[in-house]
Amino acid sequence: MSVKEEEIKNFSSSIGITKHDTPMLDELEHGPWPSFISGIKRLRDQHPEERINKMTNDLLGQLEHSYETRKGYWKGGTVSVYGYGGGIVPRFSEVGDVFPESKEFHTLRVQPPAGNHYTTDILRKLADSWEKCGSGLVTFHGQTGNIMFIGSTTDATQHFFDDINEYGFDLGGAGPCVRTAMSCVGAGRCEMSNINEQKAHRLLVNNFTDDVHRPALPYKFKFKVSGCPNDCMNSIERADMSIIGTWRDDMKVDQHEVQEFIKLKGRKYVIDNVVTRCPTNAISVNDDNTFEIDNKNCVRCMHCLNVMPKALSPGDDRGASILMGGKRTLKIGDLMGTVIVPFMKLESQEDWDKLVELAEDTIDFWAENALEHERCGEMIERIGLVNFLDGIGVDVDPNMVATPRESSYVRLDDWDQEAIKWYEKKKANTWKHLKN
């Protein structure tokens, strides 16, 4: 036995813990990747708080028991803080008589700051609050968008909420409600940003706070905001309303940097790794090692910009594409978001008001027409896209696509007529804008 193991054994004995045998869980610590089991064991063996030692010890015992029997022993219930109906995921153990220290192991979902911008001071405050009230287990952030504080008793949930509320944090969503929004780090660190991601995030969350905390919707509704088509927030796949930054003028090209990159990497490398990987063949290399970009065929896949960020960058006419209906598997399998607004400027107060208004109209229509436990995308599939667009007051636009470069919402057999109507509408809107 090593010195470290001897210290841990003596520590466990001093606080009266009989550690559960976990041969099956121990196997999860083998291999090249860090194991969550090792993290829980550290809390059991090394944390100075006896309550946490005992809680995590019984957690490991129950988990080992689940592995042995191939059954789960957590059941739900109702746990909340004063005035809130969501934000806490209740977990009561069905084998709490055998593992009493973890018989209540609730998860609290806490909203992160927009763009996940933290200070070390705030992180320490959150950790200190959780050590007073919970198990010490925390995860950042997962697809829910929340900071997940895992493992608290019913009595402690209110104390934890009161504590974090003092320095500005709030519970996130759980249940049939507007869920915690997510936004990428955006312009704070990324040169690909096309919109104010954090403002979009905060506007939407603040406007729907009541729908976050008091579940009264058919199911969950998620906002995610990505500053560019790289979509680091995975919004197109996971958000009922996805805001993705883009641009509609020409990509900016620094030809000197293009030449320097080719000089550094070689012409063959650039052709193999940039030019030929353009999905629409919109890039070509000139004899003088400059780029020629067919911007009309650029689909904003972002590959070339990611490989050559000094040479290539988004255009100046920036805004966002709004997509609806993305979700993971439930009733009808995975759905990608469908383009509802091909391009929206997000600069003036009027622009931001339009974004919030679109979100309000969408949630109201979905809340009135969705079946129980039905996501927005599933409702669209059931009632049809035309009915959905009519319900939220959005006109059909030939730039709307469900599958890029393939399927338009308008009937292609009347393409000429639809195109004429769209250009007339665009012209009218331009004149209206100029008059104002």
DAFEN-V898633 format. One line per field, one symbol per residue. phi: phi as a letter, one per 20 degrees, with the letter a starting at -180 (. if undefined). A space follows every 10 residues. Layout:
BEGIN
phi=???
END
This chain:
BEGIN
phi=.fffffffff ffffdmedff fcfffgffee oedfdfffff ffffecffef gfgfffffff ffffffffel cececerccb dgnddbocdf cdeecffecf fcfdbfddec fefgmleddf ffffffffff ffdceneccd cmffneeded obefffffff fgffffdndc feebnfbfeg ecbffmfgbd fefdbefffg gfgffffdgf ffecgbdgae cddbcdfbfg lfelffdddf cddcfbbcdf gecefffgff ffffenffgf ffdcffeffd lecbdffemd eddeffdfdm fmfffffcff ecbgfeedab eddcnfaegb ecnfcefdfd cgbcfcceff ffffffffff fffffffedf ffmdfgfffg ffenffffff femdffcfff cecgmcdefe fffdgfffff ffffffffff ffffff
END
